[in-house]
Amino acid sequence: MLGFLFEFLAKFVCFFSIFSDQFHNKHPMGKAKKESWWKRWMPKCGAGKPKDRGEIPGHLEDTVDAKNNASFGITIKCLSCGQSGEFQSSASSYVCKNCHRVHRVYAANFGTSERRLSITSEGEPITLVRTSSTTFLPVTYDENAQARPSEPVVPQCQVCMDGPGDIVLLPCSHGAICEACAKHIARNLSVGGNHCVKCRQEIQSLVRLSELYTDHATGISVVVPQDSVRKGPPKVPPPPGLNKSKNASRQ
């Protein structure tokens, strides 16, 4: 019953939003009251902006229109070597088959068919040994590390399940995390603190994958401003029912 009521209210809000927009655009009195109170507090359904991915200074960008061939894949040119390639319209990353450069792919403008591509172009390269599909160990950590070849594909972020998982956490070498989530965790802003989401080891630095091969990769260090790092442990809300259990034990 509650689910039905929530669904009814959501549809009513969407209908009211669309009807009011049409009223504002056509009726002369509506144009005068376009900045009414509900317009400020109840925006049109579906309005919003894409998630901020965060970029490293010195990156290259380009846009591509995926409207005509979105069902078959998006044809682009690598921002590094110019080689043409295809990737699915729902993909959040693309690896060039010629130079193996890792491209980030996300919406250029919300609600449009344009995709924005981004690669790194500056920074001292860091050589990584690919020990699994999502773990990358720097050669400076272990020169005799055994590589385990995997397909050169960048997975989606395992935290938000949205962005490209091209960030590697060091020293634990776990990857498959997007830059936005990695920086949020490294700044000690998450509930779990400044620790890897997989092994709970403390994060010391971040590396963005710039080139991806089957058995190794290269990356660029990502700087996390120290003035943005929270001091002390994060505040965690108490579990539900904590006060009730305390009162029950006192009785």
C-alpha atoms as one frame of an Amber mdcrd trajectory, in Angstrom:
protein
   0.000   0.000   0.000   2.803   2.406   0.899   4.602   1.594  -2.337   1.507
   2.474  -4.324   1.179   5.815  -2.508   4.832   6.718  -3.104   4.501   5.867
  -6.800   1.341   7.968  -7.074   2.976  10.956  -5.391   6.052  10.699  -7.653
   3.896  10.675 -10.794   1.869  13.621  -9.484   5.023  15.662  -8.828   6.359
  14.927 -12.349   3.015  15.850 -13.950   2.771  19.040 -11.911   6.344  19.999
 -12.852   5.805  19.499 -16.601   2.399  21.234 -16.594   3.798  24.220 -14.721
   6.667  24.566 -17.216   4.161  24.701 -20.072   2.124  27.268 -18.155   5.185
  29.436 -17.540   6.148  29.369 -21.224   2.683  30.147 -22.679   0.638  32.104
 -20.145   1.589  35.793 -19.619   0.918  35.599 -15.888   3.031  32.467 -15.671
   6.074  34.264 -17.089   5.820  36.886 -14.372   5.726  34.197 -11.669   8.389
  31.977 -13.156  10.523  32.243 -10.027   7.794  31.028  -7.688   8.575  29.137
  -4.487   7.868  25.663  -5.872  10.149  26.333  -8.869  13.060  26.830  -6.523
  12.354  23.875  -4.251  10.897  21.324  -6.664  12.865  21.307  -9.971  11.731
  19.454 -13.055  11.913  15.665 -12.737  15.140  14.243 -14.151  17.045  17.525
 -13.914  20.607  17.213 -12.722  24.256  17.229 -13.676  26.629  14.350 -14.362
  28.968  13.309 -11.606  32.166  15.339 -11.365  34.964  12.942 -12.285  37.875
  15.163 -11.391  40.814  15.625 -13.762  44.597  15.766 -13.534  46.164  19.042
 -14.769  47.596  18.577 -18.240  44.951  16.224 -19.641  43.632  16.252 -23.207
  39.924  16.268 -24.029  37.659  15.860 -27.055  33.949  15.292 -27.689  32.119
  12.864 -29.978  28.442  12.604 -30.958  27.042   9.110 -30.330  23.532   9.800
 -31.660  23.785   8.147 -35.067  25.525   4.904 -34.123  24.865   4.438 -30.407
  23.379   0.955 -30.919  26.439  -0.321 -32.808  29.161   1.473 -30.858  30.778
   4.890 -30.907  33.561   5.483 -33.434  36.315   7.783 -32.179  39.925   8.686
 -32.809  42.488   8.118 -30.098  43.574  11.413 -28.558  47.178  10.176 -28.517
  47.895   8.345 -31.812  44.800   9.187 -33.891  43.877   5.537 -34.503  40.125
   4.997 -35.013  38.288   2.610 -32.726  34.864   1.721 -31.372  33.352   1.263
 -27.930  29.856   0.753 -26.602  27.754   3.820 -25.867  27.291   2.716 -22.239
  31.049   2.316 -21.597  32.818   4.629 -19.143  36.313   4.017 -20.562  38.103
   3.125 -23.781  41.570   1.609 -24.356  43.175   2.263 -27.738  44.195  -0.975
 -29.457  47.168   0.710 -31.103  48.915   2.732 -28.372  46.969   1.315 -25.379
  46.149   4.757 -24.010  43.317   4.775 -21.451  40.489   7.209 -22.247  37.824
   8.292 -19.808  34.377   8.509 -21.370  31.418  10.355 -19.862  28.561  12.612
 -20.880  29.627  16.015 -22.200  26.218  17.528 -21.443  23.507  15.874 -19.393
  20.676  14.501 -21.530  22.593  14.705 -24.841  24.296  12.104 -27.028  27.728
  13.729 -26.776  30.549  11.924 -24.987  33.659  13.580 -23.597  37.008  11.818
 -23.807  39.982  12.487 -21.554  43.550  11.178 -21.297  46.566  12.198 -19.228
  49.349  14.099 -20.966  51.698  15.112 -18.157  53.466  13.475 -15.251  56.259
  11.014 -14.559  55.149   7.546 -15.744  54.982   4.773 -13.161  55.424   1.190
 -14.396  52.951  -1.282 -12.914  52.874  -5.069 -13.076  49.387  -6.439 -13.625
  49.011  -9.178 -11.014  45.283  -9.639 -11.715  42.498  -7.959 -13.684  42.125
  -5.193 -11.055  45.442  -5.140  -9.145  48.574  -3.306 -10.311  51.849  -3.526
  -8.376  54.592  -0.920  -9.000  57.881  -2.479 -10.090  59.641  -0.454  -7.390
  57.739  -2.477  -4.789  58.722  -5.885  -6.161  60.938  -6.309  -9.232  60.215
 -10.051  -9.328  56.432  -9.725  -9.218  54.693 -12.368 -11.317  52.362 -10.927
 -13.946  48.992 -12.510 -14.667  47.793 -11.416 -18.112  44.238 -10.142 -18.367
  42.174  -8.470 -21.056  43.119  -4.766 -21.418  39.756  -3.434 -20.257  39.159
  -0.845 -17.545  36.295  -1.984 -15.278  33.665   0.270 -13.774  34.223   1.686
 -10.318  33.409  -0.930  -7.677  32.284   1.757  -5.240  29.816   3.900  -7.203
  29.357   1.419 -10.113  29.368   4.361 -12.512  32.730   5.971 -13.248  35.792
   4.436 -14.949  37.823   2.383 -12.475  41.226   3.635 -13.636  42.635   4.566
 -10.210  45.037   2.304  -8.280  45.407   2.625  -4.508  48.902   2.323  -3.070
  50.561   0.562  -1.336  47.944  -2.220  -1.487  47.811  -1.999  -5.352  44.029
  -2.498  -5.589  42.299  -0.815  -8.535  38.860  -0.595 -10.153  37.990   2.684
  -8.393  37.154   5.985 -10.091  39.006   9.182  -9.253  36.055  10.849  -7.524
  35.546   7.933  -5.118  39.290   7.418  -4.597  39.846  11.060  -3.661  36.821
  11.030  -1.361  38.238   8.027   0.499  41.838   9.289   0.491  40.682  12.586
   2.047  39.282  10.616   5.006  35.716  11.678   4.206  34.115   8.232   3.930
  32.662   6.268   6.820  35.480   3.714   6.619  38.174   6.388   6.799  41.330
   6.594   4.684  41.455   2.866   3.949  41.176   0.638   0.889  37.617  -0.573
   0.390  38.874  -4.110  -0.339  41.683  -4.849   2.145  41.255  -1.956   4.644
  44.930  -0.974   4.314  45.699   2.721   4.756  45.942   4.675   1.493  49.184
   6.574   0.944  48.958   7.598  -2.736  46.836   7.290  -5.890  47.851   6.390
  -9.454  45.754   6.930 -12.584  46.221   4.379 -15.368  47.495   6.036 -18.555
  48.365   2.941 -20.645  46.943  -0.547 -20.183  48.377  -3.804 -21.560  47.581
  -7.449 -20.877  50.441  -7.993 -18.408  51.492  -4.484 -17.330  50.432  -0.851
 -17.288  51.758   2.655 -16.778  50.215   5.309 -14.598  50.465   8.927 -13.455
  50.462   9.981  -9.828  47.296  11.759  -8.643  47.865  14.530  -6.126  45.489
  14.780  -3.156  45.795  18.217  -1.475  46.752  17.704   2.140  44.741  20.722
   3.269  41.582  18.915   2.095  42.248  15.785   4.190  40.047  15.518   7.257
  41.910  15.318  10.554  40.806  12.620  12.933  38.354   9.783  12.411  35.151
  10.412  10.427  31.893  10.843  12.289  29.770   7.705  12.114  26.066   7.847
  13.042  24.930   5.445  15.781  23.207   2.256  14.646  19.375   2.233  14.628
  17.832   1.117  17.894  20.903   1.892  20.012  19.017   4.124  22.458  16.200
   1.585  22.740  18.588  -1.204  23.664  20.236   0.976  26.309  16.874   1.844
  27.884  15.857  -1.785  27.859  19.040  -2.850  29.663  18.552  -0.201  32.330
  15.055  -1.477  33.102
